[in-house]
Amino acid sequence: MSNLSVSEWKSFLKARIAQEQGEDEDALKTFDKLLRSNPTDPHLHASRSFALERLGRNDEAASSRIASVYSALGANLVGEADNPREWTKGLQGLAKGIEGFEKSGNLSATFVAW
C-alpha cells in the first residue's frame, strides 16, 4: 500500500501523465525525488522502472523492477500472511525473473509481476 501524501500523489500523477506522453526523463526526475521520501513504494519503483526501460537503461530498469517486486512482497507478507513458505515462493519467483533477465536482457518479458 502506498503512503504518498495528497501532494505527492499529485506529483506522481503529473509525472505519469508526462511519462505517457513520452517525457520519460522529466517523469524519472519526479519518481526519483518521490522515492527519496518513499523508498519502498512499489508504484514509484514500477513507474521508475518503466521510464528507465523506455530510455534504454535496462540494467537500472531491472534493478528498479526488482525493488518494486520485493517491496510488494514485503507489503503483502506481513502479519498473519508473513510465513516462510510464501516468502520462499515469492523470493524464488523474483530470483527466476533476475536469471531470465540476465540470460535474455529483455526486461518486459522477464518480470511479469508488473
C-alpha positions as CSV (number, residue, x, y, z in Angstrom):
1,M,0.0,0.0,0.0
2,S,1.2,3.4,-0.9
3,N,1.8,6.0,1.8
4,L,2.1,9.0,-0.5
5,S,0.6,12.3,0.7
6,V,-2.0,14.0,-1.4
7,S,0.7,16.4,-2.7
8,E,3.0,13.5,-3.6
9,W,0.1,11.7,-5.4
10,K,-0.4,14.9,-7.4
11,S,3.2,15.0,-8.4
12,F,3.2,11.3,-9.2
13,L,0.1,11.5,-11.4
14,K,1.6,14.5,-13.2
15,A,4.8,12.5,-13.8
16,R,2.8,9.5,-15.0
17,I,0.9,11.8,-17.5
18,A,4.3,13.1,-18.7
19,Q,5.6,9.6,-19.0
20,E,2.6,8.5,-21.1
21,Q,3.3,11.5,-23.4
22,G,6.9,10.3,-23.9
23,E,8.6,12.6,-21.4
24,D,10.4,9.9,-19.6
25,E,13.4,12.0,-18.5
26,D,11.1,14.5,-16.8
27,A,9.0,11.8,-15.2
28,L,12.1,10.0,-14.0
29,K,13.2,13.1,-12.1
30,T,9.9,13.2,-10.2
31,F,9.9,9.5,-9.4
32,D,13.5,9.7,-8.1
33,K,12.5,12.7,-5.9
34,L,9.5,10.9,-4.5
35,L,11.5,7.8,-3.9
36,R,13.8,9.7,-1.6
37,S,10.9,10.2,0.9
38,N,9.1,6.9,0.0
39,P,11.9,4.4,-0.7
40,T,9.7,1.3,-0.5
41,D,6.7,2.5,-2.6
42,P,6.0,-0.2,-5.3
43,H,4.2,2.3,-7.5
44,L,7.1,4.6,-7.7
45,H,9.6,1.8,-8.3
46,A,7.4,0.3,-11.0
47,S,6.9,3.7,-12.8
48,R,10.6,4.4,-12.4
49,S,11.5,1.1,-14.0
50,F,9.2,1.7,-16.9
51,A,10.8,5.1,-17.6
52,L,14.3,3.7,-17.4
53,E,13.4,0.8,-19.7
54,R,11.9,3.2,-22.3
55,L,15.1,5.3,-22.0
56,G,17.2,2.2,-22.8
57,R,18.7,2.0,-19.3
58,N,17.9,-1.7,-18.9
59,D,20.2,-2.6,-16.0
60,E,18.9,0.3,-13.9
61,A,15.3,-0.6,-15.0
62,A,15.8,-4.2,-13.9
63,S,17.2,-3.1,-10.5
64,S,14.2,-0.8,-10.0
65,R,11.8,-3.6,-11.1
66,I,13.4,-5.9,-8.6
67,A,12.9,-3.3,-5.9
68,S,9.3,-2.9,-6.9
69,V,8.6,-6.6,-6.7
70,Y,10.4,-7.0,-3.4
71,S,8.6,-4.1,-1.9
72,A,5.3,-5.6,-3.0
73,L,6.3,-8.9,-1.4
74,G,7.1,-7.1,1.8
75,A,3.9,-5.2,1.8
76,N,1.8,-8.3,1.3
77,L,3.5,-10.7,3.6
78,V,3.0,-9.0,6.9
79,G,1.1,-10.0,10.0
80,E,-0.7,-13.4,9.6
81,A,0.4,-13.6,5.9
82,D,4.1,-13.5,7.0
83,N,5.1,-17.1,6.6
84,P,8.3,-18.7,5.3
85,R,6.6,-20.7,2.6
86,E,5.1,-17.6,0.9
87,W,8.3,-15.7,1.3
88,T,10.2,-18.5,-0.3
89,K,7.8,-18.8,-3.2
90,G,7.9,-15.0,-3.8
91,L,11.7,-14.8,-3.5
92,Q,12.2,-17.8,-5.8
93,G,10.0,-16.1,-8.4
94,L,12.0,-13.0,-8.1
95,A,15.3,-14.9,-8.4
96,K,13.9,-16.7,-11.5
97,G,13.0,-13.3,-13.0
98,I,16.5,-12.0,-12.4
99,E,18.0,-15.1,-14.0
100,G,15.7,-14.6,-17.0
101,F,16.8,-11.0,-17.4
102,E,20.4,-11.9,-17.2
103,K,20.0,-14.5,-19.9
104,S,17.8,-12.5,-22.3
105,G,18.5,-8.9,-21.4
106,N,14.7,-8.4,-22.0
107,L,13.1,-6.8,-19.0
108,S,9.5,-6.8,-20.0
109,A,9.3,-10.5,-20.9
110,T,11.1,-11.5,-17.7
111,F,9.4,-9.6,-14.9
112,V,5.7,-10.2,-15.5
113,A,4.9,-9.0,-11.9
114,W,4.5,-5.5,-13.3
